[in-house]
Amino acid sequence: MEPVSTILFTLFRGTPRHGEWMIACLEGAWPWLMGERISRVCRPLRFDRSRLTIEIADAAWVETLRGMKPELLGRLRQATGGEIHELDFIER
C-alpha cells in the first residue's frame, strides 16, 4: 500500500494547480520538515516541473542553507514521494 502522502501529492499532477497544491502541502508541514530554526528563516515559494524554490528571509542563513542543500533535498524528496528533483534558493 502506498503512503497517503504519495497519493495526495499525485492528485493534481499534470494540472495547472499542481504547483500551488505542492506549496500548500509543504507550507503546512514546513516546521516538521525543516525543523523550527530553519523554518523561521525560509519558506517554500514556488514549485514548477519538479523544481522547488525556497525563499530565504535572513541573509545570514544563505550560505548555511546552500551548504545543506543535499540534506534538505533528501528530506523534501522523501516527504513528497519523490516529487521534488531540484532545489533552488532565492534571497528576499
N, CA, C and O atoms as CSV, one atom per row, in Angstrom:
chain,resi,resn,atom,element,x,y,z
A,1,MET,N,N,0.840,-1.166,0.000
A,1,MET,CA,C,0.000,0.000,0.000
A,1,MET,C,C,0.898,1.246,0.000
A,1,MET,O,O,1.900,1.298,0.712
A,2,GLU,N,N,0.524,2.243,-0.807
A,2,GLU,CA,C,1.294,3.488,-0.876
A,2,GLU,C,C,0.953,4.388,0.309
A,2,GLU,O,O,-0.171,4.360,0.811
A,3,PRO,N,N,1.929,5.188,0.756
A,3,PRO,CA,C,1.633,6.139,1.821
A,3,PRO,C,C,0.610,7.177,1.344
A,3,PRO,O,O,0.559,7.510,0.161
A,4,VAL,N,N,-0.185,7.672,2.259
A,4,VAL,CA,C,-1.197,8.668,1.933
A,4,VAL,C,C,-0.554,9.895,1.284
A,4,VAL,O,O,-1.123,10.467,0.354
A,5,SER,N,N,0.621,10.306,1.759
A,5,SER,CA,C,1.276,11.491,1.193
A,5,SER,C,C,1.564,11.310,-0.288
A,5,SER,O,O,1.418,12.257,-1.060
A,6,THR,N,N,1.965,10.124,-0.699
A,6,THR,CA,C,2.240,9.870,-2.111
A,6,THR,C,C,0.970,10.021,-2.936
A,6,THR,O,O,0.990,10.605,-4.020
A,7,ILE,N,N,-0.100,9.508,-2.433
A,7,ILE,CA,C,-1.387,9.626,-3.129
A,7,ILE,C,C,-1.821,11.083,-3.198
A,7,ILE,O,O,-2.245,11.551,-4.254
A,8,LEU,N,N,-1.722,11.800,-2.097
A,8,LEU,CA,C,-2.138,13.197,-2.076
A,8,LEU,C,C,-1.311,14.057,-3.025
A,8,LEU,O,O,-1.866,14.911,-3.716
A,9,PHE,N,N,0.001,13.850,-3.074
A,9,PHE,CA,C,0.842,14.664,-3.940
A,9,PHE,C,C,0.579,14.401,-5.411
A,9,PHE,O,O,0.912,15.241,-6.247
A,10,THR,N,N,-0.010,13.260,-5.756
A,10,THR,CA,C,-0.276,12.975,-7.158
A,10,THR,C,C,-1.651,13.451,-7.621
A,10,THR,O,O,-1.948,13.388,-8.814
A,11,LEU,N,N,-2.485,13.921,-6.715
A,11,LEU,CA,C,-3.846,14.324,-7.084
A,11,LEU,C,C,-3.894,15.387,-8.175
A,11,LEU,O,O,-4.722,15.310,-9.082
A,12,PHE,N,N,-3.019,16.367,-8.093
A,12,PHE,CA,C,-3.057,17.470,-9.040
A,12,PHE,C,C,-1.945,17.381,-10.087
A,12,PHE,O,O,-1.791,18.301,-10.891
A,13,ARG,N,N,-1.178,16.311,-10.095
A,13,ARG,CA,C,-0.087,16.167,-11.062
A,13,ARG,C,C,-0.624,16.317,-12.478
A,13,ARG,O,O,-1.632,15.717,-12.851
A,14,GLY,N,N,0.071,17.128,-13.248
A,14,GLY,CA,C,-0.337,17.350,-14.636
A,14,GLY,C,C,-1.401,18.407,-14.817
A,14,GLY,O,O,-1.830,18.672,-15.940
A,15,THR,N,N,-1.832,19.015,-13.724
A,15,THR,CA,C,-2.835,20.070,-13.827
A,15,THR,C,C,-2.177,21.418,-13.549
A,15,THR,O,O,-1.099,21.464,-12.957
A,16,PRO,N,N,-2.803,22.506,-13.962
A,16,PRO,CA,C,-2.236,23.836,-13.701
A,16,PRO,C,C,-2.092,24.156,-12.210
A,16,PRO,O,O,-1.309,25.031,-11.842
A,17,ARG,N,N,-2.823,23.469,-11.367
A,17,ARG,CA,C,-2.798,23.761,-9.924
A,17,ARG,C,C,-1.784,22.909,-9.154
A,17,ARG,O,O,-1.679,23.037,-7.934
A,18,HIS,N,N,-1.050,22.058,-9.836
A,18,HIS,CA,C,-0.128,21.159,-9.155
A,18,HIS,C,C,0.900,21.922,-8.312
A,18,HIS,O,O,1.147,21.545,-7.167
A,19,GLY,N,N,1.494,22.970,-8.847
A,19,GLY,CA,C,2.486,23.755,-8.110
A,19,GLY,C,C,1.900,24.387,-6.857
A,19,GLY,O,O,2.516,24.359,-5.791
A,20,GLU,N,N,0.709,24.954,-6.990
A,20,GLU,CA,C,0.038,25.571,-5.838
A,20,GLU,C,C,-0.247,24.526,-4.759
A,20,GLU,O,O,-0.068,24.780,-3.568
A,21,TRP,N,N,-0.686,23.368,-5.189
A,21,TRP,CA,C,-1.003,22.287,-4.251
A,21,TRP,C,C,0.251,21.847,-3.499
A,21,TRP,O,O,0.216,21.651,-2.284
A,22,MET,N,N,1.343,21.693,-4.216
A,22,MET,CA,C,2.596,21.286,-3.579
A,22,MET,C,C,3.036,22.316,-2.539
A,22,MET,O,O,3.420,21.951,-1.428
A,23,ILE,N,N,2.982,23.594,-2.894
A,23,ILE,CA,C,3.387,24.646,-1.954
A,23,ILE,C,C,2.493,24.636,-0.723
A,23,ILE,O,O,2.988,24.753,0.397
A,24,ALA,N,N,1.200,24.501,-0.910
A,24,ALA,CA,C,0.271,24.481,0.231
A,24,ALA,C,C,0.582,23.310,1.162
A,24,ALA,O,O,0.589,23.474,2.382
A,25,CYS,N,N,0.833,22.153,0.605
A,25,CYS,CA,C,1.166,20.982,1.427
A,25,CYS,C,C,2.486,21.182,2.160
A,25,CYS,O,O,2.601,20.863,3.343
A,26,LEU,N,N,3.479,21.709,1.457
A,26,LEU,CA,C,4.784,21.934,2.074
A,26,LEU,C,C,4.710,22.986,3.179
A,26,LEU,O,O,5.333,22.829,4.229
A,27,GLU,N,N,3.955,24.048,2.947
A,27,GLU,CA,C,3.829,25.092,3.975
A,27,GLU,C,C,3.265,24.516,5.267
A,27,GLU,O,O,3.717,24.870,6.356
A,28,GLY,N,N,2.293,23.646,5.153
A,28,GLY,CA,C,1.687,23.051,6.336
A,28,GLY,C,C,2.645,22.174,7.127
A,28,GLY,O,O,2.544,22.077,8.350
A,29,ALA,N,N,3.566,21.542,6.431
A,29,ALA,CA,C,4.498,20.625,7.090
A,29,ALA,C,C,5.898,21.223,7.267
A,29,ALA,O,O,6.796,20.542,7.763
A,30,TRP,N,N,6.094,22.469,6.874
A,30,TRP,CA,C,7.429,23.072,6.838
A,30,TRP,C,C,8.199,22.989,8.155
A,30,TRP,O,O,9.352,22.558,8.144
A,31,PRO,N,N,7.615,23.383,9.292
A,31,PRO,CA,C,8.383,23.277,10.548
A,31,PRO,C,C,8.796,21.836,10.868
A,31,PRO,O,O,9.886,21.606,11.392
A,32,TRP,N,N,7.956,20.898,10.564
A,32,TRP,CA,C,8.270,19.491,10.801
A,32,TRP,C,C,9.371,19.015,9.850
A,32,TRP,O,O,10.271,18.281,10.258
A,33,LEU,N,N,9.299,19.434,8.575
A,33,LEU,CA,C,10.282,19.009,7.574
A,33,LEU,C,C,11.652,19.644,7.779
A,33,LEU,O,O,12.678,18.974,7.656
A,34,MET,N,N,11.664,20.928,8.090
A,34,MET,CA,C,12.914,21.675,8.158
A,34,MET,C,C,13.448,21.847,9.579
A,34,MET,O,O,14.629,22.129,9.777
A,35,GLY,N,N,12.580,21.675,10.548
A,35,GLY,CA,C,12.944,21.969,11.935
A,35,GLY,C,C,12.566,23.413,12.241
A,35,GLY,O,O,12.492,24.253,11.344
A,36,GLU,N,N,12.332,23.685,13.496
A,36,GLU,CA,C,11.854,25.010,13.908
A,36,GLU,C,C,12.792,26.141,13.500
A,36,GLU,O,O,12.352,27.165,12.978
A,37,ARG,N,N,14.057,25.952,13.735
A,37,ARG,CA,C,15.032,27.023,13.480
A,37,ARG,C,C,15.120,27.387,11.996
A,37,ARG,O,O,15.050,28.563,11.637
A,38,ILE,N,N,15.269,26.392,11.152
A,38,ILE,CA,C,15.378,26.641,9.718
A,38,ILE,C,C,14.058,27.154,9.148
A,38,ILE,O,O,14.054,28.028,8.282
A,39,SER,N,N,12.952,26.622,9.624
A,39,SER,CA,C,11.654,27.032,9.073
A,39,SER,C,C,11.324,28.493,9.370
A,39,SER,O,O,10.466,29.083,8.715
A,40,ARG,N,N,12.008,29.077,10.361
A,40,ARG,CA,C,11.776,30.504,10.662
A,40,ARG,C,C,12.490,31.434,9.685
A,40,ARG,O,O,12.140,32.610,9.595
A,41,VAL,N,N,13.481,30.931,8.954
A,41,VAL,CA,C,14.267,31.801,8.075
A,41,VAL,C,C,14.031,31.537,6.587
A,41,VAL,O,O,14.594,32.234,5.743
A,42,CYS,N,N,13.213,30.548,6.258
A,42,CYS,CA,C,12.946,30.278,4.850
A,42,CYS,C,C,11.558,29.674,4.700
A,42,CYS,O,O,10.933,29.239,5.667
A,43,ARG,N,N,11.096,29.663,3.443
A,43,ARG,CA,C,9.773,29.089,3.175
A,43,ARG,C,C,9.716,28.611,1.731
A,43,ARG,O,O,10.448,29.112,0.877
A,44,PRO,N,N,8.844,27.639,1.457
A,44,PRO,CA,C,8.680,27.205,0.068
A,44,PRO,C,C,7.956,28.315,-0.705
A,44,PRO,O,O,6.933,28.828,-0.252
A,45,LEU,N,N,8.481,28.668,-1.842
A,45,LEU,CA,C,7.928,29.789,-2.601
A,45,LEU,C,C,7.218,29.331,-3.871
A,45,LEU,O,O,6.115,29.787,-4.173
A,46,ARG,N,N,7.859,28.426,-4.613
A,46,ARG,CA,C,7.326,28.057,-5.920
A,46,ARG,C,C,7.742,26.617,-6.240
A,46,ARG,O,O,8.842,26.178,-5.903
A,47,PHE,N,N,6.833,25.901,-6.898
A,47,PHE,CA,C,7.123,24.549,-7.368
A,47,PHE,C,C,6.714,24.466,-8.828
A,47,PHE,O,O,5.563,24.725,-9.180
A,48,ASP,N,N,7.678,24.098,-9.682
A,48,ASP,CA,C,7.391,24.000,-11.107
A,48,ASP,C,C,8.289,22.934,-11.723
A,48,ASP,O,O,9.513,22.996,-11.606
A,49,ARG,N,N,7.678,21.968,-12.370
A,49,ARG,CA,C,8.404,20.897,-13.071
A,49,ARG,C,C,9.464,20.230,-12.189
A,49,ARG,O,O,10.628,20.120,-12.574
A,50,SER,N,N,9.054,19.802,-11.036
A,50,SER,CA,C,9.900,19.075,-10.085
A,50,SER,C,C,10.967,19.930,-9.416
A,50,SER,O,O,11.840,19.402,-8.727
A,51,ARG,N,N,10.906,21.237,-9.609
A,51,ARG,CA,C,11.885,22.163,-9.010
A,51,ARG,C,C,11.181,23.011,-7.942
A,51,ARG,O,O,10.194,23.693,-8.216
A,52,LEU,N,N,11.717,22.946,-6.723
A,52,LEU,CA,C,11.194,23.751,-5.620
A,52,LEU,C,C,12.129,24.934,-5.387
A,52,LEU,O,O,13.344,24.771,-5.276
A,53,THR,N,N,11.546,26.114,-5.317
A,53,THR,CA,C,12.303,27.316,-4.990
A,53,THR,C,C,11.977,27.691,-3.564
A,53,THR,O,O,10.810,27.815,-3.190
A,54,ILE,N,N,13.021,27.872,-2.766
A,54,ILE,CA,C,12.879,28.252,-1.365
A,54,ILE,C,C,13.348,29.689,-1.207
A,54,ILE,O,O,14.441,30.051,-1.644
A,55,GLU,N,N,12.519,30.495,-0.583
A,55,GLU,CA,C,12.865,31.887,-0.308
A,55,GLU,C,C,13.517,31.981,1.069
A,55,GLU,O,O,12.979,31.483,2.058
A,56,ILE,N,N,14.676,32.624,1.119
A,56,ILE,CA,C,15.407,32.789,2.372
A,56,ILE,C,C,15.236,34.239,2.826
A,56,ILE,O,O,15.594,35.172,2.107
A,57,ALA,N,N,14.690,34.411,4.015
A,57,ALA,CA,C,14.387,35.744,4.519
A,57,ALA,C,C,15.545,36.385,5.273
A,57,ALA,O,O,15.586,37.606,5.420
A,58,ASP,N,N,16.470,35.587,5.746
A,58,ASP,CA,C,17.581,36.091,6.549
A,58,ASP,C,C,18.889,35.830,5.804
A,58,ASP,O,O,19.300,34.681,5.646
A,59,ALA,N,N,19.542,36.905,5.345
A,59,ALA,CA,C,20.762,36.787,4.540
A,59,ALA,C,C,21.868,36.010,5.255
A,59,ALA,O,O,22.716,35.398,4.605
A,60,ALA,N,N,21.863,36.030,6.576
A,60,ALA,CA,C,22.879,35.314,7.338
A,60,ALA,C,C,22.780,33.799,7.148
A,60,ALA,O,O,23.735,33.078,7.438
A,61,TRP,N,N,21.649,33.317,6.671
A,61,TRP,CA,C,21.422,31.887,6.501
A,61,TRP,C,C,21.676,31.384,5.079
A,61,TRP,O,O,21.652,30.175,4.847
A,62,VAL,N,N,21.914,32.270,4.140
A,62,VAL,CA,C,22.022,31.861,2.736
A,62,VAL,C,C,23.084,30.787,2.530
A,62,VAL,O,O,22.785,29.730,1.974
A,63,GLU,N,N,24.292,31.032,2.959
A,63,GLU,CA,C,25.373,30.061,2.744
A,63,GLU,C,C,25.139,28.765,3.516
A,63,GLU,O,O,25.445,27.680,3.022
A,64,THR,N,N,24.605,28.879,4.714
A,64,THR,CA,C,24.322,27.681,5.511
A,64,THR,C,C,23.322,26.782,4.798
A,64,THR,O,O,23.532,25.574,4.694
A,65,LEU,N,N,22.242,27.367,4.309
A,65,LEU,CA,C,21.222,26.567,3.635
A,65,LEU,C,C,21.733,26.008,2.315
A,65,LEU,O,O,21.400,24.879,1.954
A,66,ARG,N,N,22.527,26.770,1.600
A,66,ARG,CA,C,23.110,26.248,0.354
A,66,ARG,C,C,24.025,25.055,0.661
A,66,ARG,O,O,24.071,24.089,-0.102
A,67,GLY,N,N,24.737,25.129,1.759
A,67,GLY,CA,C,25.591,24.014,2.156
A,67,GLY,C,C,24.801,22.781,2.578
A,67,GLY,O,O,25.298,21.657,2.508
A,68,MET,N,N,23.571,23.003,3.016
A,68,MET,CA,C,22.704,21.906,3.442
A,68,MET,C,C,21.822,21.379,2.310
A,68,MET,O,O,20.980,20.508,2.529
A,69,LYS,N,N,22.012,21.898,1.120
A,69,LYS,CA,C,21.132,21.567,0.001
A,69,LYS,C,C,20.907,20.064,-0.197
A,69,LYS,O,O,19.756,19.649,-0.333
A,70,PRO,N,N,21.951,19.233,-0.220
A,70,PRO,CA,C,21.696,17.788,-0.408
A,70,PRO,C,C,20.820,17.191,0.697
A,70,PRO,O,O,19.941,16.374,0.423
A,71,GLU,N,N,21.062,17.596,1.931
A,71,GLU,CA,C,20.268,17.081,3.051
A,71,GLU,C,C,18.815,17.556,2.950
A,71,GLU,O,O,17.886,16.767,3.121
A,72,LEU,N,N,18.624,18.846,2.671
A,72,LEU,CA,C,17.268,19.388,2.562
A,72,LEU,C,C,16.516,18.754,1.402
A,72,LEU,O,O,15.337,18.425,1.531
A,73,LEU,N,N,17.188,18.582,0.277
A,73,LEU,CA,C,16.560,17.948,-0.874
A,73,LEU,C,C,16.148,16.518,-0.527
A,73,LEU,O,O,15.071,16.071,-0.919
A,74,GLY,N,N,16.986,15.814,0.192
A,74,GLY,CA,C,16.642,14.456,0.607
A,74,GLY,C,C,15.398,14.416,1.481
A,74,GLY,O,O,14.522,13.573,1.293
A,75,ARG,N,N,15.331,15.323,2.425
A,75,ARG,CA,C,14.140,15.393,3.305
A,75,ARG,C,C,12.882,15.661,2.483
A,75,ARG,O,O,11.848,15.020,2.675
A,76,LEU,N,N,12.989,16.619,1.567
A,76,LEU,CA,C,11.831,17.022,0.771
A,76,LEU,C,C,11.414,15.933,-0.212
A,76,LEU,O,O,10.221,15.720,-0.433
A,77,ARG,N,N,12.370,15.258,-0.793
A,77,ARG,CA,C,12.044,14.163,-1.717
A,77,ARG,C,C,11.325,13.043,-0.974
A,77,ARG,O,O,10.346,12.486,-1.471
A,78,GLN,N,N,11.813,12.721,0.209
A,78,GLN,CA,C,11.181,11.666,0.992
A,78,GLN,C,C,9.763,12.061,1.392
A,78,GLN,O,O,8.844,11.246,1.319
A,79,ALA,N,N,9.589,13.301,1.812
A,79,ALA,CA,C,8.273,13.759,2.275
A,79,ALA,C,C,7.263,13.880,1.144
A,79,ALA,O,O,6.059,13.809,1.389
A,80,THR,N,N,7.725,14.062,-0.082
A,80,THR,CA,C,6.804,14.257,-1.208
A,80,THR,C,C,6.746,13.059,-2.143
A,80,THR,O,O,6.223,13.166,-3.252
A,81,GLY,N,N,7.261,11.949,-1.721
A,81,GLY,CA,C,7.221,10.767,-2.567
A,81,GLY,C,C,8.032,10.925,-3.845
A,81,GLY,O,O,7.687,10.348,-4.876
A,82,GLY,N,N,9.109,11.702,-3.783
A,82,GLY,CA,C,9.987,11.874,-4.934
A,82,GLY,C,C,9.559,12.945,-5.916
A,82,GLY,O,O,10.111,13.032,-7.013
A,83,GLU,N,N,8.594,13.756,-5.550
A,83,GLU,CA,C,8.110,14.809,-6.449
A,83,GLU,C,C,9.158,15.887,-6.723
A,83,GLU,O,O,9.184,16.460,-7.812
A,84,ILE,N,N,10.012,16.165,-5.757
A,84,ILE,CA,C,10.986,17.248,-5.897
A,84,ILE,C,C,12.322,16.660,-6.349
A,84,ILE,O,O,12.869,15.763,-5.708
A,85,HIS,N,N,12.839,17.187,-7.473
A,85,HIS,CA,C,14.114,16.721,-8.013
A,85,HIS,C,C,15.201,17.781,-7.935
A,85,HIS,O,O,16.387,17.452,-7.888
A,86,GLU,N,N,14.810,19.042,-7.922
A,86,GLU,CA,C,15.762,20.155,-7.894
A,86,GLU,C,C,15.356,21.123,-6.798
A,86,GLU,O,O,14.183,21.230,-6.441
A,87,LEU,N,N,16.347,21.822,-6.272
A,87,LEU,CA,C,16.110,22.767,-5.201
A,87,LEU,C,C,16.900,24.045,-5.505
A,87,LEU,O,O,18.107,23.999,-5.739
A,88,ASP,N,N,16.204,25.178,-5.497
A,88,ASP,CA,C,16.819,26.476,-5.709
A,88,ASP,C,C,16.549,27.351,-4.502
A,88,ASP,O,O,15.572,27.149,-3.780
A,89,PHE,N,N,17.421,28.325,-4.289
A,89,PHE,CA,C,17.241,29.285,-3.216
A,89,PHE,C,C,17.261,30.693,-3.799
A,89,PHE,O,O,18.027,30.985,-4.717
A,90,ILE,N,N,16.415,31.558,-3.256
A,90,ILE,CA,C,16.484,32.978,-3.588
A,90,ILE,C,C,16.416,33.761,-2.277
A,90,ILE,O,O,15.801,33.329,-1.303
A,91,GLU,N,N,17.059,34.915,-2.285
A,91,GLU,CA,C,17.016,35.782,-1.109
A,91,GLU,C,C,15.880,36.777,-1.256
A,91,GLU,O,O,15.594,37.273,-2.345
A,92,ARG,N,N,15.251,37.050,-0.144
A,92,ARG,CA,C,14.178,38.038,-0.150
A,92,ARG,C,C,14.778,39.397,0.031
A,92,ARG,O,O,14.054,40.392,0.057
